[in-house]
Amino acid sequence: MREAIEYSGLEQKELAYKTKIPLRSIENYLRENASIPSADKAVRISHELGVTVEYLVTGKNSHGEAFPSVSADIQKLIRHIEKLPKDKQYIVIQNALNLAQILFK
């Protein structure tokens, strides 16, 4: 769930507001010994994050993809970046973000 929140760009308090779930509950779901949201809350969270309930529970969708809403090419790129040392990951990510800003102007 944490990865889906980070990927969505939402803050935890924004997710709480949009799903009408108390922030404290969202924080509890993210703890190491996390409580599991009820089915209706899991559906609201997954809808807001753009992932399946299955992804929230397992970290993967039915096809084994970590980011179900991301194309296969981008998932492949992510896997390659994750294999790099942290300092090189930072360089690649910063360059990609800078390039994206230039292209969207």
PyRosetta script that sets phi, psi and omega in degrees:
from pyrosetta import init, pose_from_sequence

init()
pose = pose_from_sequence("MREAIEYSGLEQKELAYKTKIPLRSIENYLRENASIPSADKAVRISHELGVTVEYLVTGKNSHGEAFPSVSADIQKLIRHIEKLPKDKQYIVIQNALNLAQILFK")
pose.set_psi(1, -37.4)
pose.set_omega(1, -179.5)
pose.set_phi(2, -59.6)
pose.set_psi(2, -44.2)
pose.set_omega(2, 179.8)
pose.set_phi(3, -63.0)
pose.set_psi(3, -39.9)
pose.set_omega(3, 179.3)
pose.set_phi(4, -64.5)
pose.set_psi(4, -38.5)
pose.set_omega(4, 177.8)
pose.set_phi(5, -65.6)
pose.set_psi(5, -46.3)
pose.set_omega(5, 179.5)
pose.set_phi(6, -61.5)
pose.set_psi(6, -43.0)
pose.set_omega(6, -178.9)
pose.set_phi(7, -64.5)
pose.set_psi(7, -36.6)
pose.set_omega(7, -178.4)
pose.set_phi(8, -69.9)
pose.set_psi(8, -23.8)
pose.set_omega(8, -177.0)
pose.set_phi(9, 83.3)
pose.set_psi(9, 1.8)
pose.set_omega(9, 179.1)
pose.set_phi(10, -80.9)
pose.set_psi(10, 146.4)
pose.set_omega(10, 168.8)
pose.set_phi(11, -81.4)
pose.set_psi(11, 156.7)
pose.set_omega(11, 179.4)
pose.set_phi(12, -58.0)
pose.set_psi(12, -39.9)
pose.set_omega(12, -178.7)
pose.set_phi(13, -68.5)
pose.set_psi(13, -31.5)
pose.set_omega(13, 175.3)
pose.set_phi(14, -66.8)
pose.set_psi(14, -42.5)
pose.set_omega(14, 178.1)
pose.set_phi(15, -61.5)
pose.set_psi(15, -43.4)
pose.set_omega(15, 178.4)
pose.set_phi(16, -59.4)
pose.set_psi(16, -45.9)
pose.set_omega(16, -179.5)
pose.set_phi(17, -63.0)
pose.set_psi(17, -47.8)
pose.set_omega(17, -176.1)
pose.set_phi(18, -68.1)
pose.set_psi(18, -30.2)
pose.set_omega(18, -179.2)
pose.set_phi(19, -95.7)
pose.set_psi(19, -6.9)
pose.set_omega(19, -177.1)
pose.set_phi(20, 59.8)
pose.set_psi(20, 36.9)
pose.set_omega(20, 175.8)
pose.set_phi(21, -113.6)
pose.set_psi(21, 131.5)
pose.set_omega(21, -178.9)
pose.set_phi(22, -54.7)
pose.set_psi(22, 141.0)
pose.set_omega(22, 178.9)
pose.set_phi(23, -54.4)
pose.set_psi(23, -40.2)
pose.set_omega(23, -179.5)
pose.set_phi(24, -58.4)
pose.set_psi(24, -38.6)
pose.set_omega(24, 178.2)
pose.set_phi(25, -66.4)
pose.set_psi(25, -44.4)
pose.set_omega(25, 177.5)
pose.set_phi(26, -57.8)
pose.set_psi(26, -46.1)
pose.set_omega(26, 179.3)
pose.set_phi(27, -61.1)
pose.set_psi(27, -39.6)
pose.set_omega(27, 179.1)
pose.set_phi(28, -64.8)
pose.set_psi(28, -36.5)
pose.set_omega(28, 179.2)
pose.set_phi(29, -65.9)
pose.set_psi(29, -24.6)
pose.set_omega(29, -176.4)
pose.set_phi(30, -93.0)
pose.set_psi(30, -6.9)
pose.set_omega(30, -180.0)
pose.set_phi(31, -69.7)
pose.set_psi(31, 161.8)
pose.set_omega(31, -179.0)
pose.set_phi(32, -59.8)
pose.set_psi(32, -45.3)
pose.set_omega(32, 176.7)
pose.set_phi(33, -98.7)
pose.set_psi(33, 57.1)
pose.set_omega(33, -169.3)
pose.set_phi(34, -65.7)
pose.set_psi(34, 144.9)
pose.set_omega(34, 168.2)
pose.set_phi(35, -80.1)
pose.set_psi(35, 157.4)
pose.set_omega(35, -178.0)
pose.set_phi(36, -100.8)
pose.set_psi(36, 132.4)
pose.set_omega(36, 179.4)
pose.set_phi(37, -67.3)
pose.set_psi(37, 151.4)
pose.set_omega(37, 175.0)
pose.set_phi(38, -64.1)
pose.set_psi(38, 164.6)
pose.set_omega(38, -176.6)
pose.set_phi(39, -57.2)
pose.set_psi(39, -44.6)
pose.set_omega(39, -178.3)
pose.set_phi(40, -65.6)
pose.set_psi(40, -36.1)
pose.set_omega(40, 178.0)
pose.set_phi(41, -71.5)
pose.set_psi(41, -39.3)
pose.set_omega(41, 178.1)
pose.set_phi(42, -61.5)
pose.set_psi(42, -38.7)
pose.set_omega(42, 178.2)
pose.set_phi(43, -64.8)
pose.set_psi(43, -44.7)
pose.set_omega(43, 179.5)
pose.set_phi(44, -63.4)
pose.set_psi(44, -42.3)
pose.set_omega(44, 179.8)
pose.set_phi(45, -65.1)
pose.set_psi(45, -48.2)
pose.set_omega(45, -177.8)
pose.set_phi(46, -62.4)
pose.set_psi(46, -39.7)
pose.set_omega(46, 178.3)
pose.set_phi(47, -61.2)
pose.set_psi(47, -45.6)
pose.set_omega(47, -177.8)
pose.set_phi(48, -68.0)
pose.set_psi(48, -32.9)
pose.set_omega(48, -178.8)
pose.set_phi(49, -87.9)
pose.set_psi(49, -10.1)
pose.set_omega(49, 179.0)
pose.set_phi(50, 74.7)
pose.set_psi(50, 29.9)
pose.set_omega(50, 177.6)
pose.set_phi(51, -127.9)
pose.set_psi(51, 170.8)
pose.set_omega(51, 177.2)
pose.set_phi(52, -84.5)
pose.set_psi(52, 161.1)
pose.set_omega(52, 173.9)
pose.set_phi(53, -61.6)
pose.set_psi(53, -38.3)
pose.set_omega(53, 177.6)
pose.set_phi(54, -56.2)
pose.set_psi(54, -42.0)
pose.set_omega(54, 178.6)
pose.set_phi(55, -62.6)
pose.set_psi(55, -41.6)
pose.set_omega(55, 179.4)
pose.set_phi(56, -59.8)
pose.set_psi(56, -37.4)
pose.set_omega(56, -176.4)
pose.set_phi(57, -79.8)
pose.set_psi(57, -43.0)
pose.set_omega(57, -171.4)
pose.set_phi(58, -107.7)
pose.set_psi(58, -18.8)
pose.set_omega(58, -174.7)
pose.set_phi(59, 85.4)
pose.set_psi(59, 1.1)
pose.set_omega(59, 179.1)
pose.set_phi(60, -140.0)
pose.set_psi(60, 155.1)
pose.set_omega(60, 173.1)
pose.set_phi(61, -94.2)
pose.set_psi(61, -174.7)
pose.set_omega(61, -175.5)
pose.set_phi(62, -64.5)
pose.set_psi(62, -17.2)
pose.set_omega(62, 177.7)
pose.set_phi(63, -96.5)
pose.set_psi(63, 5.9)
pose.set_omega(63, 179.5)
pose.set_phi(64, 79.6)
pose.set_psi(64, 11.0)
pose.set_omega(64, -178.7)
pose.set_phi(65, -85.5)
pose.set_psi(65, 139.6)
pose.set_omega(65, 178.2)
pose.set_phi(66, -77.6)
pose.set_psi(66, -34.5)
pose.set_omega(66, -179.1)
pose.set_phi(67, -123.0)
pose.set_psi(67, 88.5)
pose.set_omega(67, -172.6)
pose.set_phi(68, -62.2)
pose.set_psi(68, -25.3)
pose.set_omega(68, -177.3)
pose.set_phi(69, -91.7)
pose.set_psi(69, 5.5)
pose.set_omega(69, -177.5)
pose.set_phi(70, -107.0)
pose.set_psi(70, 138.2)
pose.set_omega(70, -178.8)
pose.set_phi(71, -61.2)
pose.set_psi(71, 159.0)
pose.set_omega(71, 180.0)
pose.set_phi(72, -59.8)
pose.set_psi(72, -37.7)
pose.set_omega(72, 179.7)
pose.set_phi(73, -64.3)
pose.set_psi(73, -41.2)
pose.set_omega(73, 179.8)
pose.set_phi(74, -70.3)
pose.set_psi(74, -37.8)
pose.set_omega(74, 175.7)
pose.set_phi(75, -61.8)
pose.set_psi(75, -39.5)
pose.set_omega(75, 177.7)
pose.set_phi(76, -62.9)
pose.set_psi(76, -43.8)
pose.set_omega(76, 177.8)
pose.set_phi(77, -60.3)
pose.set_psi(77, -44.0)
pose.set_omega(77, 179.1)
pose.set_phi(78, -60.0)
pose.set_psi(78, -45.0)
pose.set_omega(78, 179.5)
pose.set_phi(79, -60.6)
pose.set_psi(79, -40.0)
pose.set_omega(79, 178.0)
pose.set_phi(80, -65.7)
pose.set_psi(80, -43.6)
pose.set_omega(80, 180.0)
pose.set_phi(81, -63.3)
pose.set_psi(81, -39.9)
pose.set_omega(81, -179.5)
pose.set_phi(82, -63.3)
pose.set_psi(82, -22.7)
pose.set_omega(82, 179.7)
pose.set_phi(83, -79.9)
pose.set_psi(83, -15.8)
pose.set_omega(83, -179.3)
pose.set_phi(84, -76.3)
pose.set_psi(84, 155.7)
pose.set_omega(84, 171.9)
pose.set_phi(85, -61.6)
pose.set_psi(85, 153.2)
pose.set_omega(85, -175.3)
pose.set_phi(86, -53.6)
pose.set_psi(86, -40.9)
pose.set_omega(86, -178.4)
pose.set_phi(87, -65.6)
pose.set_psi(87, -36.1)
pose.set_omega(87, 178.5)
pose.set_phi(88, -76.2)
pose.set_psi(88, -33.6)
pose.set_omega(88, 174.3)
pose.set_phi(89, -57.7)
pose.set_psi(89, -45.6)
pose.set_omega(89, -179.2)
pose.set_phi(90, -58.3)
pose.set_psi(90, -45.5)
pose.set_omega(90, -179.1)
pose.set_phi(91, -62.2)
pose.set_psi(91, -47.2)
pose.set_omega(91, -179.3)
pose.set_phi(92, -62.4)
pose.set_psi(92, -45.4)
pose.set_omega(92, -178.5)
pose.set_phi(93, -64.6)
pose.set_psi(93, -44.5)
pose.set_omega(93, 179.6)
pose.set_phi(94, -62.8)
pose.set_psi(94, -41.2)
pose.set_omega(94, 178.1)
pose.set_phi(95, -65.5)
pose.set_psi(95, -40.0)
pose.set_omega(95, 178.1)
pose.set_phi(96, -64.3)
pose.set_psi(96, -42.3)
pose.set_omega(96, 178.5)
pose.set_phi(97, -64.2)
pose.set_psi(97, -42.4)
pose.set_omega(97, 178.3)
pose.set_phi(98, -63.3)
pose.set_psi(98, -43.4)
pose.set_omega(98, 178.4)
pose.set_phi(99, -62.0)
pose.set_psi(99, -43.4)
pose.set_omega(99, 179.4)
pose.set_phi(100, -62.0)
pose.set_psi(100, -40.6)
pose.set_omega(100, 178.4)
pose.set_phi(101, -63.0)
pose.set_psi(101, -40.6)
pose.set_omega(101, 179.9)
pose.set_phi(102, -64.5)
pose.set_psi(102, -44.9)
pose.set_omega(102, -176.3)
pose.set_phi(103, -69.9)
pose.set_psi(103, -27.3)
pose.set_omega(103, -178.9)
pose.set_phi(104, -89.6)
pose.set_psi(104, 0.6)
pose.set_omega(104, 178.5)
pose.set_phi(105, -78.5)
pose.dump_pdb("model.pdb")
